[in-house]
Structure formats: C-alpha cells, structure tokens
Amino acid sequence: MADIPQIPAILDLAGTAVFALTGALLAARLRQTFVTMSFFALVTGVGGGSVRDLLIGAPVFWVRDPWVAPVCLGVALAAWFTPRKWWEGKLLEWADAAGLAFYTVLGTAKALAFGLPLVPAMLMGVITGCVGGIIRDVLAGRPSIIMRPEIYVTAAALSSGLCALGQTLGAPRELVWPLAALAGFSLRGMAIAKGLSLPAYTKADD
C-alpha cells in the first residue's frame, strides 16, 4: 500500500488535537466530569478515522499509534484546567475548518489506496472529516452537524469529490491533495465568515 497518504506526524497529531478540543469543550459547556470530557475528546478526535478504517478493512489508525490517544487525553486535561473562553471563538472554528478539509482529503486518498471505487472513496473522506463530530453531538444530545443547515458536510464533500476525481483522472497527488483541501477549507471559511448555509426544505404538505 505505497499509495497510502503519509504526512508529518506533528501535523497529523495537531489536526487530531483540534478535533479532540471541540469534543472536550462541548463536555465543558455541559459541565461534565473530567472522565466525560476525556471520552468526548477521544471519540471526537478519532471517531471519523476509526469508522473509515473499519469500513475499508484497514487497521484502526490510532490503536497502533502510541501518541494519538495521549494527545486527545492531554487536550482534555488542558481544557479542564483552563477557562473555556480561552479556546472558543472564531480561531477554533477556523482551525476546525482546516482540520475538516485536511482529514477529508486524507481519508479519501486512503480509501482509494485500498482499492475503493470513486463514490465510496468520496464517502469515506466525508466520514473521516465529519463522523467524529456527529458522534460527539449525538452523545451530547444535541442536533448533529448533519441536522443543521450550516455548510460543513458540504465542504467536506467538495474536498473529497475533488480529491477522488483528480486521482481517478491521474493528476499528480502533490497537486490534487492541496487544491482539494484548499477548496473545502475555502467553502467552510466562507460559511464561517458570512454565515452561509444551505436552503432548508420548504414545501408544504399536499
């Protein structure tokens, strides 16, 4: 599997930490215990990649990595001992947007490397970027990302689609991956900056 995407470990852990922080902060907002905060951090940080790996028949990435779980727990510890307002706001949203696009592309590329067809590979990318947050929201008892009109999953779908299409057409991945990630990040960024959302269904019952 020489085509499985490899990235610098520090970047991989940084992206995981951002996702984990969103889980820890939600638990903090709900005034939960440190154990719950740690669980939310872990499940948000690794949830999407775990589901992807199970579906494509790959070893679950974080089980064999000695650093991923400690990083998630360390993030929970940092959130526990610091005021929540230090972490919340636009900066975290932008960091999450970067992580969303980044991990969606990596998830799509990994699925393609395992031989998945175009559309299933795209879906694996979206799962990688979004499912951790969905699990987090369901556990917290609040409407998940997919139940809100804000542009989030759509941004992931844009990144995964461009990545899968570009690789299928034989374009260099050194070009495809950055452009696909940039496209998804830009779309999510416009949603953050301008409050863009998808139109909701409005047809009245007949």
PyMOL commands that place a pseudoatom at each C-alpha (Angstrom):
pseudoatom trace, name=CA, resn=MET, resi=1, chain=A, elem=C, hetatm=0, pos=[0.000, 0.000, 0.000]
pseudoatom trace, name=CA, resn=ALA, resi=2, chain=A, elem=C, hetatm=0, pos=[2.639, 2.507, -1.070]
pseudoatom trace, name=CA, resn=ASP, resi=3, chain=A, elem=C, hetatm=0, pos=[-0.055, 4.982, -2.077]
pseudoatom trace, name=CA, resn=ILE, resi=4, chain=A, elem=C, hetatm=0, pos=[-1.499, 5.328, 1.430]
pseudoatom trace, name=CA, resn=PRO, resi=5, chain=A, elem=C, hetatm=0, pos=[-1.052, 9.010, 2.325]
pseudoatom trace, name=CA, resn=GLN, resi=6, chain=A, elem=C, hetatm=0, pos=[1.827, 9.749, 4.666]
pseudoatom trace, name=CA, resn=ILE, resi=7, chain=A, elem=C, hetatm=0, pos=[2.063, 13.106, 6.400]
pseudoatom trace, name=CA, resn=PRO, resi=8, chain=A, elem=C, hetatm=0, pos=[4.399, 14.521, 9.043]
pseudoatom trace, name=CA, resn=ALA, resi=9, chain=A, elem=C, hetatm=0, pos=[3.405, 13.107, 12.432]
pseudoatom trace, name=CA, resn=ILE, resi=10, chain=A, elem=C, hetatm=0, pos=[3.267, 16.549, 14.044]
pseudoatom trace, name=CA, resn=LEU, resi=11, chain=A, elem=C, hetatm=0, pos=[0.663, 17.761, 11.535]
pseudoatom trace, name=CA, resn=ASP, resi=12, chain=A, elem=C, hetatm=0, pos=[-1.391, 14.617, 11.959]
pseudoatom trace, name=CA, resn=LEU, resi=13, chain=A, elem=C, hetatm=0, pos=[-1.406, 14.975, 15.736]
pseudoatom trace, name=CA, resn=ALA, resi=14, chain=A, elem=C, hetatm=0, pos=[-2.181, 18.694, 15.514]
pseudoatom trace, name=CA, resn=GLY, resi=15, chain=A, elem=C, hetatm=0, pos=[-5.269, 18.002, 13.416]
pseudoatom trace, name=CA, resn=THR, resi=16, chain=A, elem=C, hetatm=0, pos=[-6.399, 15.279, 15.813]
pseudoatom trace, name=CA, resn=ALA, resi=17, chain=A, elem=C, hetatm=0, pos=[-5.880, 17.673, 18.739]
pseudoatom trace, name=CA, resn=VAL, resi=18, chain=A, elem=C, hetatm=0, pos=[-8.123, 20.316, 17.146]
pseudoatom trace, name=CA, resn=PHE, resi=19, chain=A, elem=C, hetatm=0, pos=[-10.971, 17.853, 16.716]
pseudoatom trace, name=CA, resn=ALA, resi=20, chain=A, elem=C, hetatm=0, pos=[-10.420, 16.492, 20.230]
pseudoatom trace, name=CA, resn=LEU, resi=21, chain=A, elem=C, hetatm=0, pos=[-10.583, 20.018, 21.644]
pseudoatom trace, name=CA, resn=THR, resi=22, chain=A, elem=C, hetatm=0, pos=[-14.030, 20.599, 20.162]
pseudoatom trace, name=CA, resn=GLY, resi=23, chain=A, elem=C, hetatm=0, pos=[-15.235, 17.482, 21.989]
pseudoatom trace, name=CA, resn=ALA, resi=24, chain=A, elem=C, hetatm=0, pos=[-13.642, 18.498, 25.278]
pseudoatom trace, name=CA, resn=LEU, resi=25, chain=A, elem=C, hetatm=0, pos=[-15.134, 21.989, 25.065]
pseudoatom trace, name=CA, resn=LEU, resi=26, chain=A, elem=C, hetatm=0, pos=[-18.611, 20.643, 24.441]
pseudoatom trace, name=CA, resn=ALA, resi=27, chain=A, elem=C, hetatm=0, pos=[-18.312, 18.499, 27.569]
pseudoatom trace, name=CA, resn=ALA, resi=28, chain=A, elem=C, hetatm=0, pos=[-17.099, 21.578, 29.454]
pseudoatom trace, name=CA, resn=ARG, resi=29, chain=A, elem=C, hetatm=0, pos=[-20.082, 23.565, 28.249]
pseudoatom trace, name=CA, resn=LEU, resi=30, chain=A, elem=C, hetatm=0, pos=[-22.330, 20.799, 29.566]
pseudoatom trace, name=CA, resn=ARG, resi=31, chain=A, elem=C, hetatm=0, pos=[-20.451, 20.890, 32.909]
pseudoatom trace, name=CA, resn=GLN, resi=32, chain=A, elem=C, hetatm=0, pos=[-19.429, 17.251, 32.744]
pseudoatom trace, name=CA, resn=THR, resi=33, chain=A, elem=C, hetatm=0, pos=[-16.727, 15.392, 34.692]
pseudoatom trace, name=CA, resn=PHE, resi=34, chain=A, elem=C, hetatm=0, pos=[-13.136, 15.026, 33.549]
pseudoatom trace, name=CA, resn=VAL, resi=35, chain=A, elem=C, hetatm=0, pos=[-13.818, 11.415, 32.580]
pseudoatom trace, name=CA, resn=THR, resi=36, chain=A, elem=C, hetatm=0, pos=[-16.642, 12.524, 30.278]
pseudoatom trace, name=CA, resn=MET, resi=37, chain=A, elem=C, hetatm=0, pos=[-14.506, 15.330, 28.886]
pseudoatom trace, name=CA, resn=SER, resi=38, chain=A, elem=C, hetatm=0, pos=[-11.700, 12.865, 28.108]
pseudoatom trace, name=CA, resn=PHE, resi=39, chain=A, elem=C, hetatm=0, pos=[-14.126, 10.483, 26.415]
pseudoatom trace, name=CA, resn=PHE, resi=40, chain=A, elem=C, hetatm=0, pos=[-15.608, 13.281, 24.304]
pseudoatom trace, name=CA, resn=ALA, resi=41, chain=A, elem=C, hetatm=0, pos=[-12.107, 14.408, 23.301]
pseudoatom trace, name=CA, resn=LEU, resi=42, chain=A, elem=C, hetatm=0, pos=[-11.068, 10.898, 22.265]
pseudoatom trace, name=CA, resn=VAL, resi=43, chain=A, elem=C, hetatm=0, pos=[-14.230, 9.974, 20.388]
pseudoatom trace, name=CA, resn=THR, resi=44, chain=A, elem=C, hetatm=0, pos=[-14.261, 13.296, 18.507]
pseudoatom trace, name=CA, resn=GLY, resi=45, chain=A, elem=C, hetatm=0, pos=[-10.575, 13.121, 17.665]
pseudoatom trace, name=CA, resn=VAL, resi=46, chain=A, elem=C, hetatm=0, pos=[-10.531, 9.563, 16.323]
pseudoatom trace, name=CA, resn=GLY, resi=47, chain=A, elem=C, hetatm=0, pos=[-14.187, 8.771, 15.556]
pseudoatom trace, name=CA, resn=GLY, resi=48, chain=A, elem=C, hetatm=0, pos=[-14.231, 9.542, 11.833]
pseudoatom trace, name=CA, resn=GLY, resi=49, chain=A, elem=C, hetatm=0, pos=[-10.939, 7.818, 11.050]
pseudoatom trace, name=CA, resn=SER, resi=50, chain=A, elem=C, hetatm=0, pos=[-11.930, 4.770, 13.117]
pseudoatom trace, name=CA, resn=VAL, resi=51, chain=A, elem=C, hetatm=0, pos=[-15.212, 4.289, 11.262]
pseudoatom trace, name=CA, resn=ARG, resi=52, chain=A, elem=C, hetatm=0, pos=[-13.412, 4.728, 7.925]
pseudoatom trace, name=CA, resn=ASP, resi=53, chain=A, elem=C, hetatm=0, pos=[-10.742, 2.170, 8.763]
pseudoatom trace, name=CA, resn=LEU, resi=54, chain=A, elem=C, hetatm=0, pos=[-13.308, -0.374, 9.932]
pseudoatom trace, name=CA, resn=LEU, resi=55, chain=A, elem=C, hetatm=0, pos=[-15.333, 0.062, 6.738]
pseudoatom trace, name=CA, resn=ILE, resi=56, chain=A, elem=C, hetatm=0, pos=[-12.376, -0.274, 4.354]
pseudoatom trace, name=CA, resn=GLY, resi=57, chain=A, elem=C, hetatm=0, pos=[-10.746, -3.142, 6.227]
pseudoatom trace, name=CA, resn=ALA, resi=58, chain=A, elem=C, hetatm=0, pos=[-7.665, -1.243, 7.410]
pseudoatom trace, name=CA, resn=PRO, resi=59, chain=A, elem=C, hetatm=0, pos=[-6.052, -1.424, 10.856]
pseudoatom trace, name=CA, resn=VAL, resi=60, chain=A, elem=C, hetatm=0, pos=[-7.660, 1.259, 13.020]
pseudoatom trace, name=CA, resn=PHE, resi=61, chain=A, elem=C, hetatm=0, pos=[-5.080, 4.027, 12.842]
pseudoatom trace, name=CA, resn=TRP, resi=62, chain=A, elem=C, hetatm=0, pos=[-4.921, 5.200, 16.447]
pseudoatom trace, name=CA, resn=VAL, resi=63, chain=A, elem=C, hetatm=0, pos=[-4.843, 1.761, 18.085]
pseudoatom trace, name=CA, resn=ARG, resi=64, chain=A, elem=C, hetatm=0, pos=[-1.312, 1.149, 16.799]
pseudoatom trace, name=CA, resn=ASP, resi=65, chain=A, elem=C, hetatm=0, pos=[-0.094, 4.721, 17.219]
pseudoatom trace, name=CA, resn=PRO, resi=66, chain=A, elem=C, hetatm=0, pos=[1.352, 5.393, 20.697]
pseudoatom trace, name=CA, resn=TRP, resi=67, chain=A, elem=C, hetatm=0, pos=[0.687, 9.142, 20.513]
pseudoatom trace, name=CA, resn=VAL, resi=68, chain=A, elem=C, hetatm=0, pos=[-2.887, 9.697, 19.321]
pseudoatom trace, name=CA, resn=ALA, resi=69, chain=A, elem=C, hetatm=0, pos=[-4.770, 8.679, 22.478]
pseudoatom trace, name=CA, resn=PRO, resi=70, chain=A, elem=C, hetatm=0, pos=[-2.345, 10.515, 24.822]
pseudoatom trace, name=CA, resn=VAL, resi=71, chain=A, elem=C, hetatm=0, pos=[-2.722, 13.668, 22.721]
pseudoatom trace, name=CA, resn=CYS, resi=72, chain=A, elem=C, hetatm=0, pos=[-6.520, 13.502, 22.978]
pseudoatom trace, name=CA, resn=LEU, resi=73, chain=A, elem=C, hetatm=0, pos=[-6.334, 12.970, 26.727]
pseudoatom trace, name=CA, resn=GLY, resi=74, chain=A, elem=C, hetatm=0, pos=[-3.774, 15.764, 27.045]
pseudoatom trace, name=CA, resn=VAL, resi=75, chain=A, elem=C, hetatm=0, pos=[-6.129, 18.120, 25.226]
pseudoatom trace, name=CA, resn=ALA, resi=76, chain=A, elem=C, hetatm=0, pos=[-8.892, 17.180, 27.665]
pseudoatom trace, name=CA, resn=LEU, resi=77, chain=A, elem=C, hetatm=0, pos=[-6.539, 17.891, 30.560]
pseudoatom trace, name=CA, resn=ALA, resi=78, chain=A, elem=C, hetatm=0, pos=[-5.639, 21.298, 29.129]
pseudoatom trace, name=CA, resn=ALA, resi=79, chain=A, elem=C, hetatm=0, pos=[-9.318, 22.147, 28.641]
pseudoatom trace, name=CA, resn=TRP, resi=80, chain=A, elem=C, hetatm=0, pos=[-10.119, 21.045, 32.194]
pseudoatom trace, name=CA, resn=PHE, resi=81, chain=A, elem=C, hetatm=0, pos=[-7.590, 23.381, 33.813]
pseudoatom trace, name=CA, resn=THR, resi=82, chain=A, elem=C, hetatm=0, pos=[-8.189, 26.462, 31.655]
pseudoatom trace, name=CA, resn=PRO, resi=83, chain=A, elem=C, hetatm=0, pos=[-11.174, 28.799, 31.226]
pseudoatom trace, name=CA, resn=ARG, resi=84, chain=A, elem=C, hetatm=0, pos=[-13.373, 27.717, 28.337]
pseudoatom trace, name=CA, resn=LYS, resi=85, chain=A, elem=C, hetatm=0, pos=[-13.365, 31.232, 26.874]
pseudoatom trace, name=CA, resn=TRP, resi=86, chain=A, elem=C, hetatm=0, pos=[-9.650, 30.852, 26.074]
pseudoatom trace, name=CA, resn=TRP, resi=87, chain=A, elem=C, hetatm=0, pos=[-10.474, 28.255, 23.459]
pseudoatom trace, name=CA, resn=GLU, resi=88, chain=A, elem=C, hetatm=0, pos=[-13.780, 29.311, 21.977]
pseudoatom trace, name=CA, resn=GLY, resi=89, chain=A, elem=C, hetatm=0, pos=[-14.436, 31.766, 19.185]
pseudoatom trace, name=CA, resn=LYS, resi=90, chain=A, elem=C, hetatm=0, pos=[-13.516, 32.143, 15.544]
pseudoatom trace, name=CA, resn=LEU, resi=91, chain=A, elem=C, hetatm=0, pos=[-9.952, 30.878, 15.929]
pseudoatom trace, name=CA, resn=LEU, resi=92, chain=A, elem=C, hetatm=0, pos=[-11.124, 27.412, 16.911]
pseudoatom trace, name=CA, resn=GLU, resi=93, chain=A, elem=C, hetatm=0, pos=[-13.707, 27.428, 14.124]
pseudoatom trace, name=CA, resn=TRP, resi=94, chain=A, elem=C, hetatm=0, pos=[-11.023, 28.221, 11.550]
pseudoatom trace, name=CA, resn=ALA, resi=95, chain=A, elem=C, hetatm=0, pos=[-8.717, 25.564, 12.941]
pseudoatom trace, name=CA, resn=ASP, resi=96, chain=A, elem=C, hetatm=0, pos=[-11.574, 23.067, 12.786]
pseudoatom trace, name=CA, resn=ALA, resi=97, chain=A, elem=C, hetatm=0, pos=[-12.247, 24.089, 9.169]
pseudoatom trace, name=CA, resn=ALA, resi=98, chain=A, elem=C, hetatm=0, pos=[-8.625, 23.373, 8.285]
pseudoatom trace, name=CA, resn=GLY, resi=99, chain=A, elem=C, hetatm=0, pos=[-8.771, 20.007, 10.047]
pseudoatom trace, name=CA, resn=LEU, resi=100, chain=A, elem=C, hetatm=0, pos=[-12.031, 19.136, 8.291]
pseudoatom trace, name=CA, resn=ALA, resi=101, chain=A, elem=C, hetatm=0, pos=[-10.624, 19.739, 4.805]
pseudoatom trace, name=CA, resn=PHE, resi=102, chain=A, elem=C, hetatm=0, pos=[-7.259, 18.177, 5.613]
pseudoatom trace, name=CA, resn=TYR, resi=103, chain=A, elem=C, hetatm=0, pos=[-8.624, 14.928, 7.039]
pseudoatom trace, name=CA, resn=THR, resi=104, chain=A, elem=C, hetatm=0, pos=[-11.336, 14.604, 4.415]
pseudoatom trace, name=CA, resn=VAL, resi=105, chain=A, elem=C, hetatm=0, pos=[-8.671, 14.574, 1.696]
pseudoatom trace, name=CA, resn=LEU, resi=106, chain=A, elem=C, hetatm=0, pos=[-6.519, 12.096, 3.612]
pseudoatom trace, name=CA, resn=GLY, resi=107, chain=A, elem=C, hetatm=0, pos=[-9.500, 9.834, 4.217]
pseudoatom trace, name=CA, resn=THR, resi=108, chain=A, elem=C, hetatm=0, pos=[-10.439, 9.882, 0.547]
pseudoatom trace, name=CA, resn=ALA, resi=109, chain=A, elem=C, hetatm=0, pos=[-6.865, 9.170, -0.541]
pseudoatom trace, name=CA, resn=LYS, resi=110, chain=A, elem=C, hetatm=0, pos=[-6.569, 6.278, 1.914]
pseudoatom trace, name=CA, resn=ALA, resi=111, chain=A, elem=C, hetatm=0, pos=[-9.830, 4.760, 0.681]
pseudoatom trace, name=CA, resn=LEU, resi=112, chain=A, elem=C, hetatm=0, pos=[-8.618, 4.994, -2.926]
pseudoatom trace, name=CA, resn=ALA, resi=113, chain=A, elem=C, hetatm=0, pos=[-5.326, 3.364, -1.916]
pseudoatom trace, name=CA, resn=PHE, resi=114, chain=A, elem=C, hetatm=0, pos=[-7.318, 0.439, -0.527]
pseudoatom trace, name=CA, resn=GLY, resi=115, chain=A, elem=C, hetatm=0, pos=[-8.997, -0.005, -3.893]
pseudoatom trace, name=CA, resn=LEU, resi=116, chain=A, elem=C, hetatm=0, pos=[-12.406, 1.552, -3.284]
pseudoatom trace, name=CA, resn=PRO, resi=117, chain=A, elem=C, hetatm=0, pos=[-14.344, 2.909, -6.286]
pseudoatom trace, name=CA, resn=LEU, resi=118, chain=A, elem=C, hetatm=0, pos=[-14.808, 6.638, -6.789]
pseudoatom trace, name=CA, resn=VAL, resi=119, chain=A, elem=C, hetatm=0, pos=[-18.077, 7.308, -4.932]
pseudoatom trace, name=CA, resn=PRO, resi=120, chain=A, elem=C, hetatm=0, pos=[-17.431, 5.040, -1.914]
pseudoatom trace, name=CA, resn=ALA, resi=121, chain=A, elem=C, hetatm=0, pos=[-13.984, 6.622, -1.562]
pseudoatom trace, name=CA, resn=MET, resi=122, chain=A, elem=C, hetatm=0, pos=[-15.581, 10.065, -1.537]
pseudoatom trace, name=CA, resn=LEU, resi=123, chain=A, elem=C, hetatm=0, pos=[-17.979, 8.954, 1.184]
pseudoatom trace, name=CA, resn=MET, resi=124, chain=A, elem=C, hetatm=0, pos=[-15.083, 7.577, 3.229]
pseudoatom trace, name=CA, resn=GLY, resi=125, chain=A, elem=C, hetatm=0, pos=[-13.487, 11.006, 3.032]
pseudoatom trace, name=CA, resn=VAL, resi=126, chain=A, elem=C, hetatm=0, pos=[-16.622, 12.706, 4.310]
pseudoatom trace, name=CA, resn=ILE, resi=127, chain=A, elem=C, hetatm=0, pos=[-16.895, 10.124, 7.083]
pseudoatom trace, name=CA, resn=THR, resi=128, chain=A, elem=C, hetatm=0, pos=[-13.298, 10.787, 8.106]
pseudoatom trace, name=CA, resn=GLY, resi=129, chain=A, elem=C, hetatm=0, pos=[-13.881, 14.515, 8.398]
pseudoatom trace, name=CA, resn=CYS, resi=130, chain=A, elem=C, hetatm=0, pos=[-17.369, 14.567, 9.917]
pseudoatom trace, name=CA, resn=VAL, resi=131, chain=A, elem=C, hetatm=0, pos=[-18.301, 11.439, 11.840]
pseudoatom trace, name=CA, resn=GLY, resi=132, chain=A, elem=C, hetatm=0, pos=[-16.285, 12.264, 14.954]
pseudoatom trace, name=CA, resn=GLY, resi=133, chain=A, elem=C, hetatm=0, pos=[-18.289, 15.464, 15.355]
pseudoatom trace, name=CA, resn=ILE, resi=134, chain=A, elem=C, hetatm=0, pos=[-21.553, 13.648, 14.666]
pseudoatom trace, name=CA, resn=ILE, resi=135, chain=A, elem=C, hetatm=0, pos=[-20.814, 11.052, 17.377]
pseudoatom trace, name=CA, resn=ARG, resi=136, chain=A, elem=C, hetatm=0, pos=[-19.892, 13.867, 19.766]
pseudoatom trace, name=CA, resn=ASP, resi=137, chain=A, elem=C, hetatm=0, pos=[-23.172, 15.709, 19.153]
pseudoatom trace, name=CA, resn=VAL, resi=138, chain=A, elem=C, hetatm=0, pos=[-25.320, 12.587, 19.425]
pseudoatom trace, name=CA, resn=LEU, resi=139, chain=A, elem=C, hetatm=0, pos=[-23.707, 11.655, 22.748]
pseudoatom trace, name=CA, resn=ALA, resi=140, chain=A, elem=C, hetatm=0, pos=[-24.325, 15.204, 23.975]
pseudoatom trace, name=CA, resn=GLY, resi=141, chain=A, elem=C, hetatm=0, pos=[-27.990, 15.016, 22.985]
pseudoatom trace, name=CA, resn=ARG, resi=142, chain=A, elem=C, hetatm=0, pos=[-27.890, 17.995, 20.647]
pseudoatom trace, name=CA, resn=PRO, resi=143, chain=A, elem=C, hetatm=0, pos=[-28.671, 18.301, 16.903]
pseudoatom trace, name=CA, resn=SER, resi=144, chain=A, elem=C, hetatm=0, pos=[-25.698, 16.939, 14.990]
pseudoatom trace, name=CA, resn=ILE, resi=145, chain=A, elem=C, hetatm=0, pos=[-23.836, 18.613, 12.155]
pseudoatom trace, name=CA, resn=ILE, resi=146, chain=A, elem=C, hetatm=0, pos=[-25.960, 16.870, 9.548]
pseudoatom trace, name=CA, resn=MET, resi=147, chain=A, elem=C, hetatm=0, pos=[-29.151, 18.234, 11.146]
pseudoatom trace, name=CA, resn=ARG, resi=148, chain=A, elem=C, hetatm=0, pos=[-28.051, 21.865, 10.855]
pseudoatom trace, name=CA, resn=PRO, resi=149, chain=A, elem=C, hetatm=0, pos=[-28.161, 23.971, 7.659]
pseudoatom trace, name=CA, resn=GLU, resi=150, chain=A, elem=C, hetatm=0, pos=[-24.639, 25.393, 8.088]
pseudoatom trace, name=CA, resn=ILE, resi=151, chain=A, elem=C, hetatm=0, pos=[-22.150, 24.451, 5.385]
pseudoatom trace, name=CA, resn=TYR, resi=152, chain=A, elem=C, hetatm=0, pos=[-19.937, 21.814, 6.967]
pseudoatom trace, name=CA, resn=VAL, resi=153, chain=A, elem=C, hetatm=0, pos=[-20.551, 18.389, 5.461]
pseudoatom trace, name=CA, resn=THR, resi=154, chain=A, elem=C, hetatm=0, pos=[-20.882, 20.099, 2.076]
pseudoatom trace, name=CA, resn=ALA, resi=155, chain=A, elem=C, hetatm=0, pos=[-17.366, 21.491, 2.424]
pseudoatom trace, name=CA, resn=ALA, resi=156, chain=A, elem=C, hetatm=0, pos=[-16.087, 18.010, 3.220]
pseudoatom trace, name=CA, resn=ALA, resi=157, chain=A, elem=C, hetatm=0, pos=[-17.928, 16.640, 0.193]
pseudoatom trace, name=CA, resn=LEU, resi=158, chain=A, elem=C, hetatm=0, pos=[-16.272, 19.232, -2.043]
pseudoatom trace, name=CA, resn=SER, resi=159, chain=A, elem=C, hetatm=0, pos=[-12.794, 18.257, -0.822]
pseudoatom trace, name=CA, resn=SER, resi=160, chain=A, elem=C, hetatm=0, pos=[-13.461, 14.537, -1.137]
pseudoatom trace, name=CA, resn=GLY, resi=161, chain=A, elem=C, hetatm=0, pos=[-15.000, 14.888, -4.595]
pseudoatom trace, name=CA, resn=LEU, resi=162, chain=A, elem=C, hetatm=0, pos=[-12.112, 16.900, -5.984]
pseudoatom trace, name=CA, resn=CYS, resi=163, chain=A, elem=C, hetatm=0, pos=[-9.569, 14.538, -4.431]
pseudoatom trace, name=CA, resn=ALA, resi=164, chain=A, elem=C, hetatm=0, pos=[-11.242, 11.395, -5.751]
pseudoatom trace, name=CA, resn=LEU, resi=165, chain=A, elem=C, hetatm=0, pos=[-11.865, 12.857, -9.215]
pseudoatom trace, name=CA, resn=GLY, resi=166, chain=A, elem=C, hetatm=0, pos=[-8.348, 14.224, -9.541]
pseudoatom trace, name=CA, resn=GLN, resi=167, chain=A, elem=C, hetatm=0, pos=[-6.686, 10.965, -8.547]
pseudoatom trace, name=CA, resn=THR, resi=168, chain=A, elem=C, hetatm=0, pos=[-9.019, 8.926, -10.745]
pseudoatom trace, name=CA, resn=LEU, resi=169, chain=A, elem=C, hetatm=0, pos=[-8.063, 11.098, -13.728]
pseudoatom trace, name=CA, resn=GLY, resi=170, chain=A, elem=C, hetatm=0, pos=[-4.389, 10.529, -12.959]
pseudoatom trace, name=CA, resn=ALA, resi=171, chain=A, elem=C, hetatm=0, pos=[-3.478, 14.043, -11.863]
pseudoatom trace, name=CA, resn=PRO, resi=172, chain=A, elem=C, hetatm=0, pos=[-0.427, 14.294, -9.570]
pseudoatom trace, name=CA, resn=ARG, resi=173, chain=A, elem=C, hetatm=0, pos=[-1.489, 13.924, -5.960]
pseudoatom trace, name=CA, resn=GLU, resi=174, chain=A, elem=C, hetatm=0, pos=[1.008, 16.628, -4.994]
pseudoatom trace, name=CA, resn=LEU, resi=175, chain=A, elem=C, hetatm=0, pos=[-1.315, 18.964, -6.891]
pseudoatom trace, name=CA, resn=VAL, resi=176, chain=A, elem=C, hetatm=0, pos=[-4.673, 17.289, -6.232]
pseudoatom trace, name=CA, resn=TRP, resi=177, chain=A, elem=C, hetatm=0, pos=[-4.457, 16.986, -2.452]
pseudoatom trace, name=CA, resn=PRO, resi=178, chain=A, elem=C, hetatm=0, pos=[-3.580, 20.625, -1.651]
pseudoatom trace, name=CA, resn=LEU, resi=179, chain=A, elem=C, hetatm=0, pos=[-6.134, 22.000, -4.117]
pseudoatom trace, name=CA, resn=ALA, resi=180, chain=A, elem=C, hetatm=0, pos=[-8.895, 19.712, -2.823]
pseudoatom trace, name=CA, resn=ALA, resi=181, chain=A, elem=C, hetatm=0, pos=[-8.143, 20.655, 0.786]
pseudoatom trace, name=CA, resn=LEU, resi=182, chain=A, elem=C, hetatm=0, pos=[-7.982, 24.347, -0.098]
pseudoatom trace, name=CA, resn=ALA, resi=183, chain=A, elem=C, hetatm=0, pos=[-11.355, 24.190, -1.857]
pseudoatom trace, name=CA, resn=GLY, resi=184, chain=A, elem=C, hetatm=0, pos=[-13.094, 22.603, 1.127]
pseudoatom trace, name=CA, resn=PHE, resi=185, chain=A, elem=C, hetatm=0, pos=[-11.397, 24.958, 3.564]
pseudoatom trace, name=CA, resn=SER, resi=186, chain=A, elem=C, hetatm=0, pos=[-12.403, 27.979, 1.484]
pseudoatom trace, name=CA, resn=LEU, resi=187, chain=A, elem=C, hetatm=0, pos=[-16.044, 26.905, 1.313]
pseudoatom trace, name=CA, resn=ARG, resi=188, chain=A, elem=C, hetatm=0, pos=[-16.184, 26.261, 5.050]
pseudoatom trace, name=CA, resn=GLY, resi=189, chain=A, elem=C, hetatm=0, pos=[-14.361, 29.552, 5.630]
pseudoatom trace, name=CA, resn=MET, resi=190, chain=A, elem=C, hetatm=0, pos=[-16.978, 31.477, 3.663]
pseudoatom trace, name=CA, resn=ALA, resi=191, chain=A, elem=C, hetatm=0, pos=[-19.662, 29.835, 5.786]
pseudoatom trace, name=CA, resn=ILE, resi=192, chain=A, elem=C, hetatm=0, pos=[-17.860, 30.949, 8.965]
pseudoatom trace, name=CA, resn=ALA, resi=193, chain=A, elem=C, hetatm=0, pos=[-17.187, 34.479, 7.750]
pseudoatom trace, name=CA, resn=LYS, resi=194, chain=A, elem=C, hetatm=0, pos=[-20.505, 35.186, 6.039]
pseudoatom trace, name=CA, resn=GLY, resi=195, chain=A, elem=C, hetatm=0, pos=[-22.896, 32.819, 7.802]
pseudoatom trace, name=CA, resn=LEU, resi=196, chain=A, elem=C, hetatm=0, pos=[-23.654, 30.854, 4.632]
pseudoatom trace, name=CA, resn=SER, resi=197, chain=A, elem=C, hetatm=0, pos=[-25.996, 27.910, 4.933]
pseudoatom trace, name=CA, resn=LEU, resi=198, chain=A, elem=C, hetatm=0, pos=[-27.899, 25.545, 2.686]
pseudoatom trace, name=CA, resn=PRO, resi=199, chain=A, elem=C, hetatm=0, pos=[-31.586, 26.240, 1.964]
pseudoatom trace, name=CA, resn=ALA, resi=200, chain=A, elem=C, hetatm=0, pos=[-33.977, 24.148, 4.020]
pseudoatom trace, name=CA, resn=TYR, resi=201, chain=A, elem=C, hetatm=0, pos=[-36.929, 22.195, 2.605]
pseudoatom trace, name=CA, resn=THR, resi=202, chain=A, elem=C, hetatm=0, pos=[-39.964, 24.482, 2.493]
pseudoatom trace, name=CA, resn=LYS, resi=203, chain=A, elem=C, hetatm=0, pos=[-42.630, 22.609, 0.517]
pseudoatom trace, name=CA, resn=ALA, resi=204, chain=A, elem=C, hetatm=0, pos=[-45.933, 22.442, 2.353]
pseudoatom trace, name=CA, resn=ASP, resi=205, chain=A, elem=C, hetatm=0, pos=[-47.675, 19.098, 2.708]
pseudoatom trace, name=CA, resn=ASP, resi=206, chain=A, elem=C, hetatm=0, pos=[-50.249, 18.481, -0.007]
for i in range(1, 206): cmd.bond("trace and resi %d" % i, "trace and resi %d" % (i + 1))
show_as sticks, trace
zoom trace
